[in-house]
Amino acid sequence: MKYGFVKVAAATPRIQVADVRYNCEQICRMISDAEKAGAELIVFPELSISGYTCRDLFGQEVLLRASMKALKEIAAVTKGKEILVFVGVPIEMHGVLYNCAAAVNAGKILALIPKRHLPNYAEFYEKRNFQPYTGENAMFCLDGETIPFGNKILFQSLTDSDFTVAAEICEDLWVPAPPSIGHAVAGANIIVNLSASDETAGKAEYRRLLIQAQSAKIVAGYVYADAGDGESTTDMAFSGHNIICEEGTILAESKPFQNGILYSEIDVNKLAFERRRINTFYDGADRTGYLTLSFIAGSKDIALSREIVSLPFVPQSDAALDERSEVILSIQAAGLKKRLEHTRAAKAVLGISGGLDSALALLVTVRAFGQLHKKSEDIVAVTMPCFGTTDRTLHNSMRLMQGLGVTFRRVDIADSVRQHFKDIGHNEKVRNAAYENAQARTRTLVLMDIANDENGLVVGTGDLSELALGWATYNGDHMSMYGVNASVPKTLVRHLIRHEAERLGGDVREVLLDILNTEISPELLPPEEGKIAQKTEELVGPYELHDFYLYNAIRWGFPPSKVYFLARHAFGKKYDDATLKKWLKNFYKRFFSQQFKRSCLPDGVKVGSVSLSPRGDWRMPSDASVALWMDEVDKL
């Protein structure tokens, strides 16, 4: 197991009802196949050793005796293998028959987990043959050895304590309070479900929703193995609908009516982090009566088959992206609308550069004014050309303001900045931080004073990616009266603008598309042959990398080595290892050193799962040392 990824498998063998010997052979073959494929956990369907649809044959001693013999053979197959196996088997104890999940590992039967909730409605009548088990853990005697028996049992890897598993059986998931709730608060990061859920029209969609919701609610991985071809079709058909889920996200799903093995990897370290982050997760947790058993698995260096998304802030489908864009723009506009109402500001004042962030901020402001039934003319958009402004960005800023019908103002600041240089004794030919930042601070001064003059509110334009890297001038573009883009990452800014471009159409669409095709730049250095000389992504690195690093390092708390490991999977075909390491090192260096800018951010509404507001999601000392993180990056 590398970086917390556990390769899991949900297997549906083709069985023959009551042919235990045949079923045992199929199960053993699948265990060997899965182990060779690198799986460290495999789950089989409910009563898979005997078949779920044996009906009154469950009362036959010959079937029960054969099932127990098969279970021992399955246990023997796991000897010398690092794989935890869950298989369904009927078990008689103290004269009562139970529908059980047997946990098998390293040649031994570790435990038997009886089903707690037995359906006895519609096509199901399990209580005719089995009894539910709701008691405390007990012991089952087999060949002179005692095996734990009960439904309060956890299985924990000797290699990584986060690889902790618990089981429930079919109907257990469908009841109002599934056993998996107790398992999760007791420490299980993965829940397995051995199921025999027959197929009816619409049931697959409901089953999928149920598994997603439960795994999200209990912050767990969920491996669901369903009965399939081979079960009796006297009254029901079984499709082998297997699902592997991680905290509400489906990682893999089998096609219906196709038996086989479904694989994916569940990140148990990620799940453990999320539970620590949610400090209500273990509130009132009752771990009473739980038994934890050790198993041997989790040391394999597996290859990932699950997709690692390169743009984690951006939905992958066009439909989802359009829906998400509309929601985010609505959140941004709602935040600004409330602030304008509260401050009773007559106008909104923005600096428009012809770049991405100011374009988005202006689009959001127009939305907010529409919701307030205020005239667009009450939005004062100011372009402030100086030494680095190009004709293209200046022209685009004016076209955008005109197209949106806002009040346009042009304030040339070059003379003011030169006078400032004289006042402080700075040589204009020395193009250092003072040269650049004087322009940014002058622009902010202009905006603040216009706002005071117009009884207005300065709307900030800086985005989340810039805040993470500290790519803003302190008390310059870093400051505003409300920052509408404060939690919008740069990779998402582009899609929000494209969404608005298509919605608005016309000349606004054309200018927005040109802004999208313009190099990202603060334009603080003079152009070279009329073109942008200062390209942000050449200086601080590609924003797609930094947003990926931000999401994985901050949202999930992954160490640098894991962030790099994931980046290689996501960007391996686009960037070489040296480039990934270079910008990863730069990310951590800048993230730590620039916290002081984030510690005094203006208010700004949260729109996604990552926010760096010092009043909300991220509270970090401005003088925290980056040494540990840099040491790990250096060792990559």
N, C-alpha and C positions, 0 to 999 in steps of 0.2 A: 504494500500500500504506500503510494507516494503522495505527499502533500494532502493526505486525508481522503484520497479517492479510493473507494471500495468498489471493485468490479462485482456486480450482482447479476443474478440470472433468474428469470421466471420461466419454468419449464412445463410444457404440457406434452406428456408422452401419449402415444396412441395405445390405449389399453384395451383389454378384453374383459368384460364384466365377469368377476369371480375367478378369472384365470390368474391367480396370484403369481404363479411361477413366471408366466409370460410378462406380467406387469413389472415384476421385480427385475427381469432382464432389461426391460426398456429403461427403467429408472436408473439402474446401475450404469448402463451405457451412456445415458445423458449426464450422469455425474462425472464420468471420466472425460467426456467431451468438454463439459464446462470447465473442469479443472485444467485441462490442456489449453483451453482458451483464456486462462488466467482468472477465472471467476473464483471469488473467495466466499461467496454465499449463493446458494441455489435453493429455490423454493418450488415445490411440486404442489399439485392441486389437493383439495380435500379428499380424504379416503382414496388416494391414488394407488395405494398398494392393492386394495381389493376392488376398487371401483366404487363410485358414489351411489350408483343406482342398483345396488344388490337387493334392496328392499328386505323382504323377510329372510333372505339368505344370510343376513347378519346374525340370525339366531342359530345358524348352523356351526357347530363346534369345528367342523373340518375347515371352514373358511377362516375362523378366528385363529386356529392353530397354524394354518398355512401363512396367514398374515404376519404372525409373530416370528415365524421362521424366516420369512422374507425380510422383515425388519432387521434381523440379526445379520443376514447376508448383505444388506445395504450398508449396515454399519461396518462390516468387514471390508467392503470396497473402499471406504474412506481412509483406511489405515495407510499412513505414509503420505496422505494428501492434506494440503492446507486449504480445506474448504468446509464451511458449515452448511449442513444439509437439513432442510425441513421437508418431511414427507408425511402424507396423511395415512392414518392407520386406525382400525377399530381395536379398542383395548378393553378387555374385561378385567375389572378389579372389584373384589368383594361382592361378586355376584351381579354387578351392574355393568352395563356396556356403555362405553364412552367413545365419542367421535374425537380423535386426538391428532395433534401435530407432534411428530417425533423429531427431536433435534439430535442430529448425529454428527460426530466429528472425530477424526483421528482414530477410527476403528471402534468407537464407543457410542452407545446410546446415552446422550447427556441428560435428556429429560423428556417427559411426556406432558404436553399441554392440552388439556381437555377443552372442548368447546363449551362456552358459557351460555350462549343463547341459541336455542333450537327452534327453527321455524316450524310451525304446525298449522299453516294456513295455505289457502289456494292449492297449488300443486305440491306443496311440501308437507310431509308428515313425519318428521324425524323423531318425534317423541314416541312413535310406535316402536322404534328400535333402540333409541338411545336415551340417556338421561343427561340433563345439563349438569355442569359442575360449578358450584358457587362457593365451595368450602375453602379452607386454608390449604396451603401446600401439604402434601403427604408424600409417602414413599410407595413405590411399586416394586415388588420383588420379582426378579427374573433370574433364573439359574443361580440362585444364592446371592445375587447382588441386588442392592437397592438403588432404584432410579428415582430421582425427584419427579413428583407428579403434582401438577397444579397450574393455575393460570396467573400466578404471580412470580414468574421466573424470567430473569434477564440473562443474556449470554454476552460475555465481554471478552474481546480479543486480548490475548496476552501481549500483543505487540503494540496496540494503541487503544487506550481506554475509551476513546470516542467511538470506536467500532463496537457499539453495544446494541444488541438486537432483542426484540421480543415478538411474540406471535399472537395473532388472533385468527379465528376461523370463520370465514364466509359471513354468516348472519351477524356475527359479533360487530361487524362494521356498520350494519344497516340499522342498528338500534339507536335510541336517543343518546345513550351514554356508552360508547364503545369501550371495551377493555383497553384499547390503545391509548386512551387518555391517561389512565393510570400508569400504563407502561412508560409513556413519554415523561411524565413528571417524576417517575422513579429513575429515569436516566437513559431510556432506550432512544437512540438516535435513528434507528431503522426499525420499522414495523413490517413484518411479513404476514401475508394473509393467504392461507390455503383455502381455496374456494371451489365450489361447484355451483356456479350461478348460471342457470339455464338462460337461453337466449329467447327474447321476445321482442317484438317491434318497439323501438325506442328505449329499450333497457340499456343498451351500450352507452348511450349518451348520459343517462342518469348515473350509471356505474362510474363512468369517467369523472363526472362532476363530484360524485360522492368521495372518490379517492383523492381528487385534487383538493377538495375542501378540507377533508380530514388531515391530510399531510400538511396543509398550510396552517390549520388551526393548532396542531400539536408540534409544529416546526420539526418535521421528521422526513426521512426518506420512507417510501412505501413501496413494497414489492408485492404485487398481486398476481398470484398464479391461479388460473382458472381451468376447470375441466374442459375437455374438448372431445374430438372425434374418438369414438370407442365406447363412450358411455351409452347406456341404453336409450333408444329413442322411442320407447313405448308411449311416453306421454310428453317428453321434453327433448329439446335439442341443445347441445352445448357447443359453444364456438371457440373455446380456448382464448378468451379475450384477456390477454396478459398486459399489465401496465406497470411501468416503473416510474415513480414520481418522486420529486424532491421539493418539499415545501411549496406545494401547489403547482409546480411546473412539471409537466409530463416530459420525461427524458426519453422514453421509448414506449411504443405501444404496438402490439402484434396485430396482424390482419385477422379478421374473423374467419373461423373455420379453417385455420391452417396451424396444425400442431407444430411444435418446435421449441427452440430455446430463444428467449428474448434477453439481450444483454444491455447494460449501461453501467455507468459509474456514479455512485452517490458520494458526495463530498461531506463526510461526517465532521470534519474539522469546521467547515463552514456552518453546519447546523449547530454545533456546540457554541460557536461564537455568537450566533444569532440568539440562542437561548440566554447567553450571558448578557447580551445587550438589552434584551427585553426583561427588565427587572421584575415584571409581574409574572413571568412564566412559572416560577416555582412557588408563587404565593399560595400558602395553604397546602403545599404538596404533602401527600400522605404516602410515604414509602414503607409503611408498616407491612410486615409479612413478606416482603420481596426477598427472593433468593437470587444471588448472582453467581453464575457458573462461568468458568473460564473455558475458552476454546483456542485452538491453534489455527490461526489464519491472520492475514493482514500484513505479511512481510513481503509480498510480491511487488516487484517494480513493474506495474502494469502500464500499458499504452492506453491513451484515452480514445474512446470511440464517440463520446458525447461531443456535441458541438460547443466550441468556445466562441461566443459572439464577439466580434471585433469592435462593434459599436454598442456597448451595453446600455447606453441611454436612449438608443433609437430603436423603436419597434421594427421588426423585420418585414412584416407584410405591409403593403400599401394601405390596405383598409385600416389596420391597426394604427399605422402612422398618422393617417388623416384624423382618426378619432382622438388619438393622444394629442395631436397638435391642437385640435379645437379645445380640448379640455385644458391644456396648459395655457393657451392664450386667454381663455375665459378666467382662469385662476389669476393670471397676471393682471388682467383688466379689473377683476373684482377687488384685488388688493389695492390698486391705484385709486379706483373709484371711492372706496371707503376712506382712504387717506385724504383725497380731495374734499370729500364731504366733511370730514372731521375738522380739517384745517380751514375750511371755508375759503379755500384758495380760489381766486377768480380765474386764474390762468395756470397752465402748465408750461414750463420752460425747459427746452431740451437743446443740447448741442448736437448738431447733425454733421457727421464727417464724410458721409458717402460710404461708410463701412457697414459691416454686418450688425454690430451690436446697437448702434444708434438707429439703424433702420428698424430693427425689431422693437426697440423702446418706443419709437414714434408710432408704429403700427398698433402697439398695445395702448398707447395714450389715446389714439383716435377711437379705439374700441371703448375705452373707459368714458370718454366724453360723449359718445353715442348713448351709452347706458344712462348717463346723467342728463341726457337731452340738452347738452350744451353745444354751442356752435364750435365747429372745428377751427374757426378763426381765433378762438380763445386759446389755442395751442400756439405758443411762440417758439418756433424752431429757428435756431441760430446756427449759421455756418461761420466759422472763424478761421479763414485761411491764414497760413503763416509759411515758414520757410520750407516745410516738407509737403505742402499740399499740391497735388497734381491736378491737372485740368480735368481728368476723368472723374476723380472723386468729387471735385467741386461741382462739376456739371451734374453728376448723379444726385448729389444732395439737393441741389436746386430743383431738379426735375421731380424728385420724390416729394418734396414739400409742396410744390405746385400741384402735383397730381392728387395729393391728399387734402388739398384745400385748407392748409394751415397757414398761419401768419409767418411770412418768411422775413428773416433779418440777416443781413451780412455785416459782420464786424471784423474788419482786417486788424489783426493784432500784431503784425510785424513791428510797427513803430513802437508800440507799447513795450514789447519784449526787448527791443534794442535800448529803449530808455532805461528799462530795468537793468539791463546788462551794464549800462553806464553807471547807474546808481550803486550797484554792488561791485563794480570794478572787474567785471568779467569780459574777457576778450572773446568776441563773437567767433573768431576763428578756432577757438578751442571748443570742440564739439563733444563735450563730456556730459555727465548726468545733469549738471546745472543748465547746460544749453538746451537739453531736451525737456527737462522737467519745468523749466520756466514757462515754456509754451503751454504745457498741460495745466499748470496752476493759473496762468493768465486766463485761459479759457474758462476754468471753474469760477474765477473771480468775476468774469463778465456775466456768466450765467446767474450767479448768486445775486449780483447787483441788479440785473434786469428783473429777476424774480421779485426782489424787494420793491423795485420801481413799479411793477405791474401787479402787486399783491398776488404773486404767483408762487408755485412750488417747483423746484428743480427736480426733474426726473432723471435718475442715474441710468447709465447705459452699460456699465461693466457686467460681465457674465461670470459664471461659476468657475470656468477654466482659468480665467485671468486671476480670479481671487485665489485659486489654489496655488498658482505659480507666483503670485505677487506681481503680476505683469500690469501694474497700474501705478501712477504717480501718487505718492502719499500726499493727501490733501489737495490733489489735483482731480483727475478723473476718478480717483478712489472715493471722492466725497460727493454726496448729493443730499436731497431731502427725502427721497424714497427711491430704492433701487429695484426696478421691476424685473431686471434680468439676473438678480443676485444668485438664484439657484438653477439657472439654465446653462448647461454645459455648451461649449462651442459647437460640438458635433450636432447638437440638437437645434441650436440657433438657426443653422442653415435650413433645416427642414421646416421650422416654423415660418421662416420667411418665404420659402417656396410654397407652403400651404396658403399663406395670405396672398402671394402673387397670383395663384390660380383662382382664389376666391374673388379677388378684386378685379383682375383682368385689365385690359386696356393698356394705357401708357404706364400705369403704376406697375403692372406685371412686367413690362419690358425693362423698366429701370431696376426693379428688384432682381431680375435675372442677371442684369449686368453687374449689380453689386455682388451677387453670389459668385460671379466669375472674376472678381477683383482680388488681387493678393491682399491678405490680411496684413495690415501695417498701422502703426501709430502715426506715421507720416511726420516724424519730428526731425528728420534729416533731409536736406535738399534733394530733389529728384535728380536722377541721372538721365540726361537726354529726354527729359519730360516724363520718365517712368519712375515708379516707386523704387526708392533705394533701400529702404529699411523693411525687410520682410520678416515678420514676427516668427514664423515657423522655422526659419533658418537660424534664428537667434536662440529661441527657447525650445524648439523641437516641434514635431508634428502634433497638432491638437488631438488627432485620433489616438495617438499613443498616450498622451497625457490624460485624456479622458478615460482611457482604459485603465491606466495606472491609478487614477483617482478613484474610480469605481471599486476596483479590487483591493486597493490598499486601505481606503478609508471606509467605504461602505461595508466591506467584509473583514477588514482587519487582517488581511493576509500578509505574511512576511515577504520581504523583497524576493526571496528565492522562489516562492510560489507565484508571485506576480509575474516574474520573469518566465517561469515555466509555462504559465497560461498565455503570456504574450507570444511566446514562440509558437504555440499552437494556433493562436489567432492571426498572427502576422508573419509567420515563417516564410511565406512565399513573397512577401513584399519588402521586409526588412531583414538584413542579416543580423547575426547575434551581436556583433560589435555595436551596431546602431541601436538595437534594443537596450543594451546595457548602458550605452552613453546617455540616452535620454531618461532611462530609469534613474540613473545616478543624479542627473540634473533635476528630475522631479522631486526626489527626496530632499536634495539640498535646498531647492527653492521653497518647497512646502514648509520645511522647518524654519528657514531663515525669514520668511515673509509672514509669519503668523501675526506679527505686530499690526499689520495692515488689516487683517481680518478681525482683530480684537476690538476695533472701533468702527465697524461697518455701519452704514445707515440701515434703517429698517428696509426689509424687502421680503416679499411673500415667498414661502417655500412651495415648489411645484412638483418635486420628485423625491426619490428616496435618499438623495444626498444633498445636504445643505451645510454650509460652513459658517452659518450665523453664530456669533458668540453668545447669543441669547437663546439659541435653540440646540441644534444637533451637535455642534462642535465647540468644545471648550478646552483650549490647549494653552499651556504657558508660552508666552512669546519668547522665552529664553530656554526652551527645552532643547536638549542636546540631540543631534542627529547621529551621534557616533555609532550606536548599535546597528542602525539601519544601513549606514554607509559601510560598516565592516562586513555586513552580509552581502551587500552589492559587490564589494571588492572581491569577495570569494567566489563569485559566480564564474 
